[in-house]
Amino acid sequence: MEEQNGADLARRTRIAGLLNHHPNLSPEESAEILDFLKTGSMIDIGMLRGDPAYRAKIEAVKAADHRAFKLGPVRSILIGLAITVPFVLLCWLIADWGA
């Protein structure tokens, strides 16, 4: 567990260092920030976004590559189904139970 926390801290520290140099980053470094924002721990992302020094830079990174954070049509349909199907099943069970 401590190794994971150390790895998370190291990654968050690396991203914070990269954000300090934003927008003067190489494409690989920008990709590293985007990867962190898409796959990183919500706690780590929240810790960086909670710091006023990084909040504006994170928003600038997200605005510069807004397509990376959009849901695709397949994923949108899956999310819609994940919400709708249980609701319909619950309504069906309630209706069947009352009959």
C-alpha positions in Angstrom: 0.0 0.0 0.0 2.8 2.4 0.8 4.5 1.7 -2.5 1.3 2.6 -4.3 1.0 5.9 -2.3 4.6 6.6 -3.1 4.0 6.0 -6.8 0.9 8.2 -6.7 2.9 11.0 -4.9 5.7 10.7 -7.4 3.3 10.9 -10.4 1.4 13.8 -8.9 4.7 15.6 -8.2 5.9 15.0 -11.8 2.6 16.4 -13.2 2.8 19.4 -10.9 6.3 20.1 -12.2 5.1 19.8 -15.8 2.2 22.1 -15.1 4.7 24.7 -13.8 6.2 24.8 -17.3 2.9 24.8 -19.2 2.5 25.8 -22.1 6.2 25.4 -22.9 6.0 21.6 -23.0 7.0 18.9 -25.5 4.1 16.9 -27.1 5.2 13.9 -24.9 4.9 16.0 -21.7 1.5 17.3 -22.8 0.4 13.8 -23.5 1.6 12.8 -20.0 -0.5 15.5 -18.4 -3.6 14.5 -20.4 -3.1 10.8 -19.5 -2.9 11.8 -15.8 -6.1 13.8 -16.1 -7.9 11.0 -17.8 -6.6 8.0 -15.8 -5.2 9.4 -12.6 -6.7 9.0 -9.2 -9.5 11.3 -8.5 -7.9 12.2 -5.2 -4.6 13.2 -6.9 -6.4 15.2 -9.6 -8.5 16.9 -7.0 -5.4 17.7 -4.9 -3.9 19.5 -7.9 -7.1 21.2 -9.0 -7.6 22.4 -5.4 -4.3 24.3 -5.5 -4.9 27.7 -7.1 -1.5 27.6 -8.7 -2.5 24.6 -10.8 -6.3 25.1 -11.3 -6.0 27.6 -14.2 -3.3 25.5 -15.9 -5.3 22.3 -15.7 -8.3 24.1 -17.2 -6.1 25.5 -19.9 -4.8 21.9 -20.7 -8.3 20.6 -20.8 -9.5 23.5 -23.0 -6.6 23.0 -25.4 -7.5 19.4 -26.0 -11.2 19.3 -25.1 -11.8 16.4 -27.5 -9.8 14.1 -25.3 -12.4 14.5 -22.5 -15.5 14.1 -24.6 -17.6 10.9 -24.5 -17.8 9.0 -27.7 -21.2 7.9 -29.1 -20.7 4.3 -28.0 -19.8 5.2 -24.5 -22.7 7.6 -24.3 -25.1 4.9 -25.4 -23.6 2.5 -22.8 -24.0 5.0 -20.0 -27.6 5.6 -21.1 -28.3 1.9 -21.1 -26.7 1.5 -17.7 -29.1 4.1 -16.3 -32.2 3.2 -18.2 -32.2 -0.7 -18.0 -32.2 -0.9 -14.2 -34.9 1.7 -14.0 -37.1 -0.1 -16.5 -36.6 -3.4 -14.7 -37.5 -1.8 -11.4 -40.7 -0.3 -12.8 -41.6 -3.7 -14.4 -41.0 -5.5 -11.1 -43.1 -2.9 -9.2 -45.9 -3.2 -11.8 -45.7 -7.0 -11.7 -45.7 -7.1 -7.9 -48.9 -5.0 -7.7 -50.8 -7.3 -10.1 
